Amino acid sequence: MNQRPRKKITKEMTIKEVLEVCPEAAEILHKYLGHCITCPSAHLETLALGAHFHEKDVKEIVDEINEACSKISKKRK
């Protein structure tokens, strides 16, 4: 079975979009943003905004999610 490569995660994506592209990112998001992933505003709040509110480095979050999702995609091939 040939799977499409996953879309790259960016800081402009909403938390909901990130979880749709890479459901496995939930653990990483929870580590940095707490319960933002279950917040009703998750469909509006970008990673950049969530990182700002929680005083976290958005680049670190994005890099960690992309690395984890890339590893998962490679395992599924």
C-alpha positions in Angstrom: 0.0 0.0 0.0 1.5 3.3 -1.1 0.7 6.2 1.3 1.1 9.8 0.4 3.8 11.7 2.4 2.3 13.7 5.2 2.0 17.4 4.9 4.7 19.3 6.7 3.5 20.9 10.0 3.9 24.7 10.2 3.4 27.3 13.0 0.5 28.8 11.0 -1.5 25.6 11.3 -4.3 25.3 13.8 -4.0 22.7 16.6 -6.9 20.9 15.0 -5.1 20.8 11.6 -1.9 19.5 13.1 -3.9 16.6 14.8 -5.7 15.8 11.5 -2.4 15.6 9.6 -0.5 13.8 12.4 -2.7 12.4 15.2 0.4 11.2 16.9 1.4 14.8 17.6 -1.2 14.9 20.5 1.4 13.7 23.0 3.9 16.4 21.9 1.3 19.1 21.9 0.2 18.1 25.3 3.8 18.2 26.6 4.1 21.9 25.4 0.6 23.2 25.4 -1.2 21.3 28.1 -4.9 20.8 27.5 -5.0 23.2 24.5 -5.6 20.2 22.2 -9.0 19.6 23.8 -9.9 23.3 24.0 -12.9 24.4 22.0 -10.7 27.0 20.3 -8.3 24.3 19.0 -9.9 24.7 15.5 -8.9 28.4 15.6 -5.7 28.6 17.6 -2.5 28.3 15.6 0.6 26.6 17.0 2.3 30.0 17.1 -0.5 31.4 19.2 -0.6 28.4 21.6 3.2 28.6 22.0 3.0 32.3 22.7 0.3 31.8 25.4 2.3 29.0 27.0 5.7 30.9 26.6 7.2 28.0 24.6 9.4 28.1 21.5 7.1 27.4 18.5 10.1 26.3 16.3 11.0 23.6 18.9 7.4 22.4 18.9 7.1 22.3 15.1 10.5 20.6 14.7 9.7 17.9 17.2 6.3 17.2 15.7 7.7 17.0 12.1 10.5 14.7 13.3 8.1 12.4 15.1 5.6 12.3 12.2 8.4 11.7 9.7 9.6 8.7 11.7 6.1 7.3 12.0 5.5 7.7 8.2 8.8 5.8 7.5 7.8 2.9 9.7 4.5 2.6 7.9 6.1 2.2 4.5 
